[in-house]
Amino acid sequence: MKLINAIIKPFKLDDVREALADVGIEGMTVSEVKGFGRQKGHTELYRGAEYQVDFLPKVKLEIATHEEQMERVIEAVTKAAFTGKIGDGKIFVYDLTQAVRIRTGEMDTDAL
């Protein structure tokens, strides 16, 4: 099993969700997060004063999946989140050693 974390631009969330549904992903966790990378943030004007915004709003997706489906999930997220501009995001893949469905007690791949 694999845990895929994807950090994407917030306005691409619906596109990514639809792409994941097309490859058979039935569930994921979505969090609103802030961060920066090469994009570095930007300046904003508020009540006539300019200030630096170091952390930009992003969306973090957490997707637990079977190892066989991992490449299709990565491809779906990559294509759907792509804008071609700096700040499109990143995808991280981790080994998932155990999963438990609390309601039924199902374990590992049955719990996904």
KAQUI-V469806 format. One record per residue. N is the residue number from 0. RES is the residue in three letters. PSI is psi in whole degrees, -180 to 180 (* if undefined). BURIAL is I if it has 24 or more other C-alpha atoms within 12 Angstrom, else O. Layout:
BEGIN
n:N res:RES psi:PSI burial:BURIAL
n:N res:RES psi:PSI burial:BURIAL
END
This chain:
BEGIN
n:0 res:MET psi:152 burial:I
n:1 res:LYS psi:149 burial:I
n:2 res:LEU psi:121 burial:I
n:3 res:ILE psi:123 burial:I
n:4 res:ASN psi:128 burial:I
n:5 res:ALA psi:131 burial:I
n:6 res:ILE psi:120 burial:I
n:7 res:ILE psi:170 burial:I
n:8 res:LYS psi:140 burial:I
n:9 res:PRO psi:-37 burial:I
n:10 res:PHE psi:-8 burial:O
n:11 res:LYS psi:0 burial:I
n:12 res:LEU psi:-48 burial:I
n:13 res:ASP psi:-40 burial:O
n:14 res:ASP psi:-43 burial:O
n:15 res:VAL psi:-42 burial:I
n:16 res:ARG psi:-44 burial:I
n:17 res:GLU psi:-41 burial:O
n:18 res:ALA psi:-39 burial:I
n:19 res:LEU psi:-38 burial:I
n:20 res:ALA psi:-37 burial:O
n:21 res:ASP psi:-27 burial:O
n:22 res:VAL psi:9 burial:O
n:23 res:GLY psi:12 burial:O
n:24 res:ILE psi:122 burial:I
n:25 res:GLU psi:-12 burial:O
n:26 res:GLY psi:155 burial:O
n:27 res:MET psi:166 burial:I
n:28 res:THR psi:135 burial:O
n:29 res:VAL psi:130 burial:O
n:30 res:SER psi:142 burial:O
n:31 res:GLU psi:125 burial:O
n:32 res:VAL psi:171 burial:O
n:33 res:LYS psi:148 burial:O
n:34 res:GLY psi:-178 burial:I
n:35 res:PHE psi:158 burial:O
n:36 res:GLY psi:-126 burial:O
n:37 res:ARG psi:-22 burial:O
n:38 res:GLN psi:-30 burial:O
n:39 res:LYS psi:-3 burial:O
n:40 res:GLY psi:-169 burial:O
n:41 res:HIS psi:172 burial:O
n:42 res:THR psi:147 burial:O
n:43 res:GLU psi:159 burial:O
n:44 res:LEU psi:125 burial:O
n:45 res:TYR psi:118 burial:O
n:46 res:ARG psi:43 burial:O
n:47 res:GLY psi:-5 burial:O
n:48 res:ALA psi:137 burial:O
n:49 res:GLU psi:136 burial:O
n:50 res:TYR psi:158 burial:O
n:51 res:GLN psi:129 burial:O
n:52 res:VAL psi:107 burial:O
n:53 res:ASP psi:-32 burial:O
n:54 res:PHE psi:126 burial:O
n:55 res:LEU psi:147 burial:I
n:56 res:PRO psi:135 burial:I
n:57 res:LYS psi:172 burial:I
n:58 res:VAL psi:133 burial:I
n:59 res:LYS psi:125 burial:I
n:60 res:LEU psi:137 burial:I
n:61 res:GLU psi:121 burial:I
n:62 res:ILE psi:117 burial:I
n:63 res:ALA psi:131 burial:I
n:64 res:THR psi:166 burial:I
n:65 res:HIS psi:149 burial:I
n:66 res:GLU psi:-35 burial:O
n:67 res:GLU psi:-25 burial:O
n:68 res:GLN psi:-7 burial:O
n:69 res:MET psi:-50 burial:I
n:70 res:GLU psi:-39 burial:O
n:71 res:ARG psi:-37 burial:O
n:72 res:VAL psi:-46 burial:I
n:73 res:ILE psi:-44 burial:I
n:74 res:GLU psi:-42 burial:O
n:75 res:ALA psi:-46 burial:I
n:76 res:VAL psi:-45 burial:I
n:77 res:THR psi:-47 burial:I
n:78 res:LYS psi:-42 burial:O
n:79 res:ALA psi:-30 burial:I
n:80 res:ALA psi:-7 burial:I
n:81 res:PHE psi:129 burial:I
n:82 res:THR psi:-18 burial:O
n:83 res:GLY psi:3 burial:O
n:84 res:LYS psi:160 burial:O
n:85 res:ILE psi:142 burial:O
n:86 res:GLY psi:11 burial:I
n:87 res:ASP psi:-30 burial:I
n:88 res:GLY psi:-170 burial:I
n:89 res:LYS psi:157 burial:I
n:90 res:ILE psi:132 burial:I
n:91 res:PHE psi:139 burial:O
n:92 res:VAL psi:130 burial:I
n:93 res:TYR psi:152 burial:O
n:94 res:ASP psi:135 burial:O
n:95 res:LEU psi:111 burial:O
n:96 res:THR psi:-26 burial:O
n:97 res:GLN psi:145 burial:O
n:98 res:ALA psi:142 burial:O
n:99 res:VAL psi:128 burial:O
n:100 res:ARG psi:115 burial:O
n:101 res:ILE psi:-43 burial:O
n:102 res:ARG psi:-42 burial:O
n:103 res:THR psi:-16 burial:O
n:104 res:GLY psi:5 burial:O
n:105 res:GLU psi:147 burial:O
n:106 res:MET psi:151 burial:O
n:107 res:ASP psi:-127 burial:O
n:108 res:THR psi:-29 burial:O
n:109 res:ASP psi:-27 burial:O
n:110 res:ALA psi:-18 burial:O
n:111 res:LEU psi:* burial:I
END
